[in-house]
């Protein structure tokens, strides 16, 4: 018999998430590092690029993995910071982002010299706009607009990204390292390094993730131009977003299957790989309402009790360097859960968004309680951290995993 007064109530998921959320709030400041002159001199690799403001690394203080500021990781970190009412830290990230565009013409993959030949999926403009919505910081908006235009025109729609289709490809401009092929370095510009989705050479492909992000980028520029009283430019950006949207629908939508697929413009055909990237069409507003309904019908192909697997099955590696693609089944990646959840909510599929959030936040919380760590990705089929080895062991992570835990939990449990 239990002693009188003993509480035998099992904490609810909301309570367990609340405890993790409170802990994450204590991490944000501890996760900050700098890349100032003294840091550059002390860098053993001598490859660090200067940044004017402190920033969160990809892994944060969870461990030594990925100690740089990354172009797309930081967007998801920003969303977590905004959810925790820390626009001060988001402004620091945006200051660094704009500094790099001003200096190099684009935000590199990360602040290292060996990343200066490519970027990553351009989602940061979206978090800049969300920062503005929360703060009404018009000064930063005025500073950002011409720099974002410069990056969009001078990098993302420059000749090396253009294809005959009107959609963009990904292309590395000559990484000085020798450990990977030009195809793989170009692949790394998506941030999905590596996956089977793009075939053996991404430079023959118009990736959904890249082009959906560019639709959202143009939408943000239109919103910024409106605030800055530039109505003609706002109309031009809106038209550009609509044109890219239509090209994605024309080339990447398979009406027979009811799904968006990657398009190989050299072969003139869609590639046969099913992935979470299709749901970026919801996040960016690319899908029509009918397409959205059909996309949602395929959600069970990815959604497991422990979260969304990035692909429906494990596709063979197109690269001899790897036998398993880490952006593939059975791995579930935190940022994809944010994108899919937001996309579903945007089209009114609130029950499905709630299921995605519930499954994955339960996994994050349960494994945090068991190990004391968050991780870069998870085995969402088993509900574990046991995954095949690609290039490196599974790292402990704060960064986008902490942000995802915050965002999914707030979606489920926050009260107005």
C-alpha positions as CSV (number, residue, x, y, z in Angstrom):
1,X,0.0,0.0,0.0
2,X,1.3,3.5,-0.9
3,X,1.9,5.9,2.1
4,X,-1.0,8.3,2.7
5,X,-0.6,11.5,0.8
6,X,1.7,10.0,-1.9
7,X,1.0,11.6,-5.3
8,X,0.7,8.8,-7.8
9,X,-0.5,11.0,-10.7
10,X,1.6,10.6,-13.8
11,X,2.6,14.0,-15.2
12,X,0.8,14.9,-18.4
13,X,2.6,15.5,-21.7
14,X,1.8,19.2,-21.2
15,X,3.5,19.2,-17.8
16,X,6.5,17.3,-19.1
17,X,6.9,19.6,-22.1
18,X,6.5,22.6,-19.8
19,X,9.5,21.5,-17.7
20,X,11.6,21.1,-20.9
21,X,10.4,24.4,-22.2
22,X,11.4,26.1,-19.0
23,X,14.9,24.5,-19.2
24,X,15.3,25.6,-22.9
25,X,14.6,29.2,-21.8
26,X,17.8,29.0,-19.7
27,X,19.9,27.8,-22.7
28,X,19.5,30.7,-25.1
29,X,22.0,33.0,-23.5
30,X,24.4,30.1,-22.6
31,X,24.4,29.0,-26.2
32,X,25.8,32.3,-27.5
33,X,29.3,32.5,-28.9
34,X,31.2,35.2,-30.8
35,X,33.3,35.5,-33.9
36,X,35.2,38.7,-33.3
37,X,38.8,39.5,-34.0
38,X,40.1,37.7,-30.9
39,X,38.1,34.6,-31.8
40,X,39.5,34.7,-35.3
41,X,43.0,34.9,-34.0
42,X,42.4,32.0,-31.5
43,X,40.7,29.8,-34.1
44,X,42.9,26.7,-34.6
45,X,41.7,26.2,-38.2
46,X,42.1,29.9,-39.1
47,X,38.9,29.7,-41.1
48,X,36.4,31.5,-38.9
49,X,34.6,34.5,-40.5
50,X,34.0,37.7,-38.5
51,X,30.5,38.4,-37.2
52,X,29.7,41.6,-35.3
53,X,27.2,40.2,-32.9
54,X,27.0,37.1,-30.6
55,X,25.1,34.2,-32.1
56,X,23.8,30.7,-31.4
57,X,25.6,27.9,-33.0
58,X,23.8,25.0,-34.6
59,X,24.3,22.7,-31.6
60,X,24.5,25.4,-29.0
61,X,26.1,24.5,-25.6
62,X,24.9,20.8,-26.0
63,X,28.2,19.9,-27.5
64,X,31.0,20.8,-30.0
65,X,29.2,19.9,-33.2
66,X,28.7,22.6,-35.8
67,X,30.2,25.6,-33.9
68,X,29.2,28.1,-36.7
69,X,26.2,30.3,-37.5
70,X,24.4,28.5,-40.3
71,X,22.2,30.1,-42.9
72,X,19.1,27.9,-42.4
73,X,19.6,26.5,-38.9
74,X,19.5,30.1,-37.6
75,X,16.0,30.7,-39.0
76,X,14.5,27.9,-36.9
77,X,16.5,29.1,-33.9
78,X,15.0,32.5,-34.5
79,X,11.5,31.1,-34.4
80,X,12.1,29.5,-31.0
81,X,13.6,32.7,-29.7
82,X,10.6,34.7,-30.9
83,X,8.3,32.2,-29.2
84,X,10.2,32.8,-26.0
85,X,10.0,36.6,-26.4
86,X,13.7,37.0,-27.2
87,X,13.7,39.4,-30.2
88,X,16.9,40.9,-28.8
89,X,18.8,37.7,-29.7
90,X,17.0,37.4,-33.1
91,X,18.2,40.9,-33.9
92,X,21.8,39.9,-33.3
93,X,21.3,37.0,-35.7
94,X,19.8,39.2,-38.3
95,X,22.6,41.8,-37.9
96,X,25.1,39.1,-38.6
97,X,23.1,37.8,-41.6
98,X,22.9,41.3,-43.1
99,X,26.6,41.9,-42.4
100,X,27.5,38.8,-44.4
101,X,25.3,39.8,-47.3
102,X,26.9,43.3,-47.3
103,X,30.4,41.8,-47.3
104,X,30.0,38.8,-49.6
105,X,26.8,39.4,-51.5
106,X,25.0,36.5,-49.8
107,X,24.8,34.6,-46.6
108,X,27.3,31.7,-46.8
109,X,26.5,28.2,-45.7
110,X,28.1,29.2,-42.4
111,X,30.7,31.7,-41.2
112,X,33.8,29.7,-42.4
113,X,36.1,30.5,-45.3
114,X,35.4,27.1,-46.8
115,X,31.7,27.9,-46.9
116,X,32.1,31.0,-49.1
117,X,31.3,29.0,-52.3
118,X,27.7,28.3,-51.4
119,X,24.8,29.2,-49.2
120,X,21.9,27.2,-47.7
121,X,18.1,27.2,-48.2
122,X,17.2,30.9,-48.0
123,X,14.6,30.9,-45.2
124,X,16.1,33.7,-43.0
125,X,14.0,36.4,-44.7
126,X,10.9,34.7,-43.3
127,X,12.2,35.0,-39.7
128,X,13.3,38.6,-40.4
129,X,9.7,39.4,-41.3
130,X,8.4,37.6,-38.2
131,X,10.8,39.6,-36.2
132,X,9.4,42.8,-37.7
133,X,5.8,41.7,-37.0
134,X,6.7,41.2,-33.3
135,X,8.8,44.3,-32.8
136,X,7.9,46.8,-35.6
137,X,11.6,47.5,-35.9
138,X,11.4,49.6,-39.0
139,X,15.0,50.7,-38.8
140,X,16.2,47.1,-39.3
141,X,13.6,46.6,-42.1
142,X,15.0,49.6,-44.0
143,X,18.5,48.3,-43.6
144,X,17.5,44.8,-44.6
145,X,15.5,45.5,-47.7
146,X,18.2,46.5,-50.2
147,X,20.5,43.8,-48.9
148,X,17.9,41.1,-49.3
149,X,17.2,42.3,-52.8
150,X,20.9,42.2,-53.5
151,X,21.1,38.6,-52.3
152,X,18.0,37.5,-54.2
153,X,19.0,39.1,-57.5
154,X,22.8,38.7,-57.2
155,X,23.0,35.2,-55.8
156,X,19.8,33.2,-55.8
157,X,18.6,34.2,-59.2
158,X,22.1,34.7,-60.7
159,X,23.3,32.7,-63.7
160,X,24.7,29.8,-61.7
161,X,21.3,29.1,-60.1
162,X,19.2,29.7,-63.2
163,X,17.8,26.8,-65.3
164,X,15.7,26.9,-68.6
165,X,12.6,26.1,-66.5
166,X,12.4,29.4,-64.7
167,X,13.1,27.5,-61.4
168,X,16.4,27.5,-59.5
169,X,19.0,24.8,-59.1
170,X,21.7,24.5,-56.4
171,X,25.3,24.9,-57.3
172,X,28.5,25.2,-55.3
173,X,31.0,27.7,-56.8
174,X,34.1,25.7,-56.1
175,X,34.6,24.5,-52.5
176,X,38.4,24.4,-51.9
177,X,38.1,21.1,-50.0
178,X,38.8,17.8,-51.7
179,X,36.8,15.3,-49.6
180,X,33.6,15.5,-51.6
181,X,32.7,15.8,-55.3
182,X,31.3,19.0,-56.9
183,X,27.9,17.3,-57.0
184,X,27.9,16.7,-53.3
185,X,29.1,20.2,-52.5
186,X,26.3,21.6,-54.6
187,X,23.9,19.2,-52.9
188,X,25.0,20.7,-49.5
189,X,23.6,24.1,-50.5
190,X,20.1,22.8,-49.7
191,X,21.0,21.8,-46.2
192,X,19.8,18.3,-47.0
193,X,23.2,16.8,-47.1
194,X,22.7,14.1,-48.0
195,X,19.6,12.5,-49.5
196,X,18.5,10.5,-52.5
197,X,15.9,13.0,-53.7
198,X,17.9,14.9,-56.4
199,X,19.4,11.9,-58.2
200,X,23.1,11.7,-58.7
201,X,23.6,15.4,-59.6
202,X,21.5,18.1,-58.0
203,X,22.7,20.5,-60.6
204,X,20.3,18.8,-63.0
205,X,17.4,19.3,-60.5
206,X,15.1,22.2,-59.4
207,X,14.7,21.3,-55.7
208,X,11.3,21.9,-54.1
209,X,12.9,23.1,-50.9
210,X,14.9,25.8,-52.7
211,X,12.2,27.1,-54.9
212,X,9.5,27.1,-52.3
213,X,11.9,29.1,-50.1
214,X,12.4,31.5,-52.9
215,X,8.7,32.0,-53.3
216,X,8.5,32.9,-49.6
217,X,11.5,35.1,-50.0
218,X,9.8,37.1,-52.8
219,X,6.6,37.3,-50.7
220,X,8.6,38.8,-47.8
221,X,10.2,41.3,-50.2
222,X,6.7,42.3,-51.3
223,X,5.6,42.7,-47.7
224,X,8.7,44.8,-46.9
225,X,8.2,47.0,-49.9
226,X,4.6,47.6,-48.9
227,X,5.7,48.8,-45.4
228,X,8.4,50.9,-46.9
229,X,6.0,52.6,-49.3
230,X,7.3,51.1,-52.5
231,X,4.1,49.9,-54.1
232,X,5.5,49.3,-57.6
233,X,8.2,47.1,-56.2
234,X,5.7,45.3,-54.0
235,X,3.7,44.5,-57.0
236,X,6.8,43.2,-58.9
237,X,7.8,40.9,-56.0
238,X,4.3,39.6,-55.7
239,X,4.2,38.8,-59.4
240,X,7.6,37.1,-59.2
241,X,6.4,34.9,-56.3
242,X,3.3,34.0,-58.3
243,X,5.4,33.2,-61.4
244,X,7.6,30.8,-59.5
245,X,4.6,29.3,-57.8
246,X,3.1,28.5,-61.1
247,X,6.3,26.9,-62.4
248,X,6.5,24.7,-59.4
249,X,2.9,23.6,-60.0
250,X,3.5,23.0,-63.7
251,X,6.7,21.0,-63.3
252,X,6.7,19.4,-59.9
253,X,3.0,18.4,-59.3
254,X,1.9,14.9,-60.4
255,X,-1.8,15.1,-60.7
256,X,-2.2,11.3,-61.0
257,X,-0.4,10.7,-57.7
258,X,-1.5,13.9,-56.0
259,X,2.0,14.9,-54.8
260,X,4.9,17.3,-55.5
261,X,8.1,15.7,-56.7
262,X,11.6,16.9,-57.6
263,X,12.1,17.8,-61.3
264,X,15.1,16.9,-63.3
265,X,15.2,19.6,-66.0
266,X,18.0,17.8,-68.0
267,X,16.0,14.6,-68.3
268,X,12.7,16.5,-68.5
269,X,11.0,14.4,-65.9
270,X,10.0,14.2,-62.3
271,X,12.1,12.1,-59.9
272,X,10.3,9.3,-58.1
273,X,11.2,10.1,-54.5
274,X,8.5,10.9,-51.9
275,X,9.6,13.3,-49.1
276,X,8.7,16.0,-46.6
277,X,9.9,18.6,-49.2
278,X,6.5,18.3,-50.9
279,X,4.9,19.9,-47.8
280,X,7.1,23.0,-48.3
281,X,4.5,23.8,-51.0
282,X,2.0,24.3,-48.1
283,X,4.4,26.4,-46.0
284,X,5.1,28.7,-48.9
285,X,1.5,28.9,-50.1
286,X,2.4,27.2,-53.4
287,X,-0.2,24.4,-53.3
288,X,-3.8,25.1,-54.5
289,X,-6.5,24.1,-51.9
290,X,-7.2,20.9,-53.9
291,X,-3.5,20.1,-54.0
292,X,-3.2,20.7,-50.3
293,X,-6.1,18.2,-49.7
294,X,-4.4,15.6,-51.7
295,X,-1.0,16.2,-50.1
296,X,-2.6,15.7,-46.7
297,X,-4.0,12.4,-47.8
298,X,-0.5,11.1,-48.2
299,X,0.7,12.3,-44.7
300,X,0.3,8.7,-43.3
301,X,3.1,7.6,-45.6
302,X,5.5,9.7,-43.5
303,X,3.8,10.0,-40.0
304,X,4.8,7.4,-37.5
305,X,3.9,7.2,-33.8
306,X,7.2,9.0,-33.0
307,X,7.1,11.7,-35.8
308,X,7.5,12.3,-39.5
309,X,10.1,10.3,-41.3
310,X,11.8,12.5,-44.0
311,X,11.0,10.0,-46.8
312,X,8.4,7.3,-47.0
313,X,11.0,4.5,-47.4
314,X,14.8,4.2,-47.4
315,X,15.9,5.0,-50.9
316,X,19.2,3.6,-52.2
317,X,22.1,6.1,-52.1
318,X,23.0,7.5,-55.5
319,X,26.5,8.3,-54.2
320,X,29.2,5.7,-53.7
321,X,30.5,7.5,-50.7
322,X,27.4,6.6,-48.6
323,X,25.3,3.5,-48.0
324,X,22.6,5.4,-46.0
325,X,21.2,8.8,-46.6
326,X,20.8,10.6,-43.3
327,X,18.0,12.8,-44.8
328,X,15.9,9.7,-45.4
329,X,13.9,6.9,-43.7
330,X,13.8,6.3,-40.7
331,X,15.2,9.7,-39.7
332,X,12.9,12.5,-38.6
333,X,14.3,16.0,-38.6
334,X,13.1,18.7,-36.3
335,X,12.9,21.6,-38.8
336,X,10.7,19.5,-41.2
337,X,8.2,19.1,-38.4
338,X,8.0,22.9,-38.0
339,X,7.5,23.4,-41.8
340,X,4.9,20.7,-42.1
341,X,3.0,21.8,-39.0
342,X,2.9,25.4,-40.2
343,X,1.9,24.4,-43.7
344,X,-0.9,22.3,-42.4
345,X,-2.2,25.0,-40.2
346,X,-2.0,27.6,-43.0
347,X,-4.4,25.5,-45.1
348,X,-6.8,24.7,-42.2
349,X,-5.7,21.2,-41.5
350,X,-5.5,21.8,-37.8
351,X,-6.1,18.3,-36.6
352,X,-3.4,16.9,-38.8
353,X,-1.0,19.6,-37.6
354,X,-1.8,18.8,-34.0
355,X,-1.0,15.1,-34.7
356,X,2.3,15.9,-36.2
357,X,3.2,18.1,-33.2
358,X,2.0,15.6,-30.7
359,X,3.9,12.6,-32.1
360,X,7.2,14.4,-32.3
361,X,7.1,16.5,-29.2
362,X,6.4,13.3,-27.2
363,X,9.5,11.7,-28.7
364,X,11.7,14.8,-27.9
365,X,10.4,15.0,-24.3
366,X,10.6,11.3,-23.7
367,X,14.2,10.9,-25.0
368,X,15.2,14.1,-23.1
369,X,13.9,12.6,-19.9
370,X,15.8,9.4,-20.6
371,X,19.1,10.9,-21.7
372,X,19.3,14.5,-20.6
373,X,19.9,15.6,-24.2
374,X,18.2,16.8,-27.3
375,X,19.5,15.5,-30.6
376,X,20.0,16.7,-34.2
377,X,17.5,14.1,-35.5
378,X,15.6,11.0,-34.3
379,X,14.6,7.5,-35.4
380,X,10.9,8.2,-35.6
381,X,10.0,4.6,-36.5
382,X,11.5,3.2,-33.3
383,X,11.2,6.3,-31.1
384,X,14.9,6.2,-30.5
385,X,18.3,7.8,-31.3
386,X,19.6,4.7,-33.0
387,X,20.3,5.5,-36.7
388,X,22.7,4.2,-39.3
389,X,26.0,6.1,-39.6
390,X,26.5,8.4,-42.5
391,X,29.3,11.0,-42.0
392,X,29.3,11.5,-38.3
393,X,27.8,10.1,-35.1
394,X,24.5,11.5,-33.9
395,X,25.3,14.7,-32.1
396,X,23.6,16.2,-29.1
397,X,21.9,19.4,-30.1
398,X,20.1,22.5,-28.9
399,X,19.6,24.8,-31.9
400,X,16.7,23.8,-34.2
401,X,15.8,20.9,-31.9
402,X,15.2,23.1,-28.9
403,X,13.3,25.6,-31.1
404,X,11.2,22.8,-32.5
405,X,10.3,21.5,-29.0
406,X,9.3,25.1,-28.1
407,X,7.2,25.7,-31.2
408,X,5.4,22.3,-31.3
409,X,4.7,22.5,-27.6
410,X,3.3,26.0,-27.8
411,X,1.1,24.8,-30.7
412,X,-0.3,22.1,-28.5
413,X,-0.3,23.6,-25.0
414,X,0.0,27.4,-25.0
415,X,-3.1,29.2,-23.8
416,X,-4.0,32.7,-24.9
